[in-house]
Each structure stands twice: as structure tokens, then as C-alpha cells.
Amino acid sequence: MKSILEKYPNQEVGINVENAFRFDPAQVVAVEDDYFSIVDEKQSYTHHYSYSCIVQIIENESGVDVGGFMSHRHFNVVIKVGHIIEFGPGY
């Protein structure tokens, strides 16, 4: 996975940061031996992920379209990370 992400330093990617089913824009800011880091566009938080969190990476030279009719987005690469389902009070 590292060799794939090394092609996208300081570039915008689509990643499902907050919601398993919604891909938001983020910038790749680091690709290290054990993890990669992105900064999300919405809150400017830096997120660090180990490569074992990656479920799938989708690339296409002409871009990857995600979303539906009202939330259509276009990215050079889309990263799908796994989400842990947490239950607590109110769920």
C-alpha cells in the first residue's frame, strides 16, 4: 500500500474518514514505513492510519467518481479504510 500512496504526496484524495460510506477530500501529508497521514478538508485535523486499516484503494488515470446524485465527487484516488463500530449510551 505504501508504494501506491507514495505517488500522491500533497495531493487531494477521497477517503472515508468520518463515515464508512461517505468519501471526503483530504490531502496526503506523509507516507511512512508503517503508516500514512492525511489532513481532512472539513476540520483540518491530521489523521494517521496504519496500512492495516486500508480495506481498498481505487485508482484510475481519469479519476474515480464516488457518491450519488446530490453528493457526487471526483478524485484521482480513493482510499477506503475500515471503521470500528462502537456502541455506547444512546445507541
Backbone as CSV, one residue per row, in Angstrom:
resi,resn,N_x,N_y,N_z,CA_x,CA_y,CA_z,C_x,C_y,C_z
1,MET,0.819,-1.198,0.000,0.000,0.000,0.000,0.867,1.268,0.000
2,LYS,2.002,1.185,0.668,2.885,2.351,0.720,3.308,2.784,-0.682
3,SER,3.662,1.821,-1.519,4.128,2.160,-2.871,3.029,2.837,-3.693
4,ILE,1.787,2.519,-3.416,0.677,3.180,-4.112,0.530,4.615,-3.619
5,LEU,0.506,4.795,-2.302,0.275,6.129,-1.727,1.450,7.078,-1.933
6,GLU,2.641,6.540,-2.143,3.811,7.399,-2.394,3.660,8.228,-3.662
7,LYS,2.741,7.849,-4.526,2.513,8.587,-5.774,1.665,9.845,-5.563
8,TYR,1.128,10.035,-4.341,0.169,11.116,-4.105,0.568,12.087,-2.985
9,PRO,1.854,12.430,-2.844,2.207,13.380,-1.772,1.606,14.753,-2.046
10,ASN,1.068,15.365,-1.014,0.477,16.706,-1.090,-0.622,16.816,-2.136
11,GLN,-1.277,15.718,-2.437,-2.382,15.727,-3.383,-3.691,15.394,-2.674
12,GLU,-4.775,15.826,-3.279,-6.089,15.534,-2.723,-6.500,14.111,-3.096
13,VAL,-7.037,13.409,-2.097,-7.579,12.072,-2.296,-8.971,12.038,-1.673
14,GLY,-9.733,11.024,-2.006,-11.000,10.800,-1.332,-10.795,9.712,-0.285
15,ILE,-11.318,9.915,0.903,-11.164,8.924,1.973,-12.395,8.976,2.866
16,ASN,-12.790,7.834,3.373,-13.956,7.749,4.242,-13.531,7.934,5.706
17,VAL,-13.205,9.155,6.069,-12.673,9.467,7.397,-13.715,9.286,8.497
18,GLU,-14.816,9.994,8.407,-15.800,10.015,9.491,-16.931,9.021,9.308
19,ASN,-17.187,8.617,8.093,-18.326,7.767,7.791,-17.857,6.689,6.822
20,ALA,-18.181,5.448,7.118,-17.724,4.338,6.280,-18.233,4.424,4.852
21,PHE,-19.340,5.141,4.634,-19.979,5.161,3.320,-19.865,6.495,2.591
22,ARG,-19.146,7.472,3.162,-19.016,8.783,2.520,-17.529,9.130,2.363
23,PHE,-17.156,9.486,1.161,-15.768,9.834,0.877,-15.626,11.345,0.812
24,ASP,-14.735,11.867,1.631,-14.493,13.298,1.709,-13.085,13.609,1.224
25,PRO,-12.838,14.845,0.799,-11.496,15.216,0.348,-10.522,15.354,1.506
26,ALA,-9.299,14.938,1.241,-8.219,15.080,2.222,-6.905,15.153,1.448
27,GLN,-5.893,15.694,2.094,-4.580,15.812,1.465,-3.617,14.831,2.119
28,VAL,-2.894,14.077,1.304,-1.875,13.163,1.819,-0.680,14.008,2.251
29,VAL,-0.309,13.933,3.524,0.798,14.753,4.024,2.017,13.937,4.422
30,ALA,1.858,12.608,4.587,3.003,11.759,4.922,2.715,10.330,4.494
31,VAL,3.757,9.681,3.972,3.693,8.260,3.643,4.953,7.641,4.233
32,GLU,4.805,7.042,5.386,5.936,6.486,6.134,5.955,4.961,5.993
33,ASP,6.936,4.321,6.620,7.058,2.866,6.513,5.863,2.132,7.120
34,ASP,5.339,2.611,8.239,4.291,1.890,8.963,2.920,2.554,8.905
35,TYR,2.853,3.777,8.426,1.579,4.494,8.424,1.588,5.586,7.360
36,PHE,0.386,6.120,7.098,0.273,7.300,6.247,-0.592,8.319,6.977
37,SER,-0.466,9.580,6.610,-1.195,10.659,7.271,-1.910,11.506,6.228
38,ILE,-3.114,11.931,6.610,-3.888,12.827,5.753,-4.419,13.970,6.616
39,VAL,-4.700,15.094,5.976,-5.368,16.214,6.640,-6.723,16.354,5.978
40,ASP,-7.791,16.227,6.786,-9.130,16.317,6.208,-9.471,17.766,5.891
41,GLU,-10.237,17.944,4.839,-10.590,19.283,4.375,-11.598,19.960,5.294
42,LYS,-12.462,19.182,5.916,-13.564,19.715,6.708,-13.101,20.410,7.985
43,GLN,-12.222,19.737,8.757,-11.820,20.289,10.052,-10.318,20.548,10.161
44,SER,-9.575,20.231,9.139,-8.119,20.386,9.118,-7.421,19.560,10.197
45,TYR,-8.022,18.430,10.563,-7.384,17.506,11.505,-6.426,16.610,10.737
46,THR,-5.322,16.247,11.383,-4.405,15.279,10.803,-4.768,13.900,11.329
47,HIS,-4.985,12.976,10.407,-5.336,11.595,10.761,-4.170,10.704,10.341
48,HIS,-3.775,9.793,11.230,-2.687,8.855,10.959,-3.275,7.448,10.927
49,TYR,-3.026,6.729,9.860,-3.563,5.373,9.693,-2.427,4.388,9.440
50,SER,-2.480,3.251,10.115,-1.556,2.178,9.748,-2.077,1.559,8.452
51,TYR,-1.195,0.960,7.685,-1.613,0.379,6.411,-2.610,-0.756,6.604
52,SER,-2.605,-1.377,7.774,-3.550,-2.467,8.028,-4.997,-1.964,8.098
53,CYS,-5.205,-0.653,8.234,-6.554,-0.071,8.249,-7.157,0.033,6.853
54,ILE,-6.331,-0.044,5.830,-6.825,0.117,4.466,-7.562,-1.137,4.024
55,VAL,-8.798,-0.947,3.591,-9.601,-2.032,3.044,-9.395,-2.105,1.532
56,GLN,-9.310,-0.926,0.903,-9.218,-0.882,-0.549,-8.689,0.478,-0.997
57,ILE,-7.918,0.483,-2.081,-7.510,1.715,-2.754,-7.964,1.590,-4.205
58,ILE,-8.638,2.620,-4.698,-9.119,2.609,-6.077,-8.427,3.738,-6.831
59,GLU,-7.768,3.393,-7.933,-7.084,4.374,-8.776,-7.618,4.281,-10.204
60,ASN,-7.567,5.390,-10.890,-7.896,5.410,-12.311,-7.254,6.666,-12.892
61,GLU,-6.618,6.523,-14.041,-5.937,7.669,-14.660,-6.867,8.845,-14.903
62,SER,-8.120,8.566,-15.219,-9.074,9.650,-15.468,-9.881,10.004,-14.225
63,GLY,-9.556,9.397,-13.093,-10.223,9.717,-11.844,-11.269,8.692,-11.447
64,VAL,-11.699,8.803,-10.197,-12.681,7.890,-9.626,-13.869,8.725,-9.152
65,ASP,-15.052,8.351,-9.585,-16.271,9.038,-9.173,-16.894,8.295,-7.996
66,VAL,-17.253,9.035,-6.953,-17.907,8.450,-5.783,-19.120,9.300,-5.417
67,GLY,-20.002,8.715,-4.642,-21.172,9.448,-4.186,-22.370,9.204,-5.076
68,GLY,-23.414,9.918,-4.766,-24.656,9.761,-5.503,-25.033,11.018,-6.250
69,PHE,-26.306,11.151,-6.517,-26.824,12.258,-7.309,-26.502,13.622,-6.689
70,MET,-26.725,13.780,-5.394,-26.524,15.073,-4.725,-25.132,15.238,-4.121
71,SER,-24.370,14.138,-4.012,-23.068,14.228,-3.346,-21.944,13.687,-4.226
72,HIS,-22.032,13.874,-5.515,-21.056,13.366,-6.461,-19.707,14.069,-6.287
73,ARG,-18.631,13.269,-6.201,-17.261,13.807,-6.113,-16.373,13.051,-7.086
74,HIS,-15.255,13.670,-7.462,-14.300,13.092,-8.395,-12.905,13.221,-7.784
75,PHE,-12.198,12.111,-7.636,-10.856,12.097,-7.043,-9.911,11.286,-7.929
76,ASN,-8.605,11.592,-7.843,-7.607,10.797,-8.559,-7.468,9.410,-7.952
77,VAL,-7.638,9.328,-6.650,-7.542,8.051,-5.941,-8.511,8.094,-4.767
78,VAL,-9.084,6.935,-4.445,-9.997,6.822,-3.316,-9.448,5.762,-2.371
79,ILE,-9.382,6.111,-1.080,-8.886,5.200,-0.055,-10.051,4.832,0.852
80,LYS,-10.292,3.543,0.967,-11.353,3.074,1.861,-10.693,2.429,3.074
81,VAL,-10.926,3.027,4.248,-10.387,2.478,5.487,-11.506,1.808,6.271
82,GLY,-11.139,0.816,7.069,-12.113,0.114,7.889,-12.513,0.946,9.091
83,HIS,-13.740,0.791,9.510,-14.257,1.514,10.674,-14.643,0.530,11.762
84,ILE,-14.335,0.874,13.003,-14.732,0.073,14.145,-16.099,0.573,14.592
85,ILE,-17.028,-0.331,14.721,-18.370,0.048,15.172,-18.340,0.110,16.693
86,GLU,-18.679,1.276,17.213,-18.673,1.476,18.662,-20.100,1.700,19.136
87,PHE,-20.433,1.067,20.234,-21.744,1.231,20.833,-21.563,1.818,22.234
88,GLY,-22.425,2.706,22.605,-22.362,3.316,23.919,-23.732,3.866,24.290
89,PRO,-23.793,4.671,25.299,-25.075,5.244,25.700,-25.725,5.996,24.536
90,GLY,-26.999,5.768,24.346,-27.713,6.458,23.273,-27.726,5.724,21.956
91,TYR,-27.060,4.565,21.889,-27.048,3.787,20.626,-28.003,2.643,20.713
